[in-house]
Amino acid sequence: MTDSLLWKARFGEVVRGMVVDFAPRLFAVVQEYGDRVDGRVAAWGMAFPDHAEVVSVEGGLRMRLQDVDSALPVFATREGVSASVVWLPAFNTRLTEPVDVVDDVEEETAWW
């Protein structure tokens, strides 16, 4: 293999690694009605180091926010409706095991 072809193959590996390492964290904004009477996924989002992007499931609302928690008041506007963030598990192919990124949710109290 020539140096040029070898570098192209190596460069592809570097780019794939960069994409995996710098991928945004994915999350859902979940609305809970009453005291765990019912719930739904209200929005999906991507968390970046300096901001978050959120899209409602209906597609009519898109937001660029300073941080993930800034989305919660938007989805908890009615009495009896609360909102929380649920992180999707991340998987980095450079690791051998999935990365558990669920924040501060105790297994016995998590209803989702």
Secondary structure as the mmCIF struct_conf table of DSSP 4:
data_model
#
loop_
_struct_conf.conf_type_id
_struct_conf.id
_struct_conf.beg_label_comp_id
_struct_conf.beg_label_asym_id
_struct_conf.beg_label_seq_id
_struct_conf.end_label_comp_id
_struct_conf.end_label_asym_id
_struct_conf.end_label_seq_id
HELX_RH_AL_P HELX_RH_AL_P1 ASP A 3 ASP A 21
TURN_TY1_P TURN_TY1_P1 PHE A 22 PHE A 22
HELX_LH_PP_P HELX_LH_PP_P1 ALA A 23 PRO A 24
STRN STRN1 ARG A 25 TYR A 33
TURN_TY1_P TURN_TY1_P2 GLY A 34 VAL A 37
STRN STRN2 ASP A 38 ALA A 47
BEND BEND1 PRO A 49 ASP A 50
STRN STRN3 ALA A 52 SER A 56
TURN_TY1_P TURN_TY1_P3 VAL A 57 GLU A 58
BEND BEND2 GLY A 59 GLY A 60
STRN STRN4 ARG A 62 LEU A 65
BEND BEND3 GLN A 66 ASP A 67
HELX_RH_3T_P HELX_RH_3T_P1 VAL A 68 ALA A 71
HELX_RH_AL_P HELX_RH_AL_P2 LEU A 72 PHE A 75
BEND BEND4 ARG A 78 ARG A 78
TURN_TY1_P TURN_TY1_P4 GLU A 79 GLY A 80
STRN STRN5 VAL A 81 TRP A 87
HELX_LH_PP_P HELX_LH_PP_P2 LEU A 88 PRO A 89
STRN STRN6 ALA A 90 ALA A 90
TURN_TY1_P TURN_TY1_P5 THR A 93 ARG A 94
BEND BEND5 LEU A 95 GLU A 97
STRN STRN7 VAL A 99 VAL A 99
BEND BEND6 ASP A 104 ASP A 104
TURN_TY1_P TURN_TY1_P6 GLU A 107 THR A 109
#
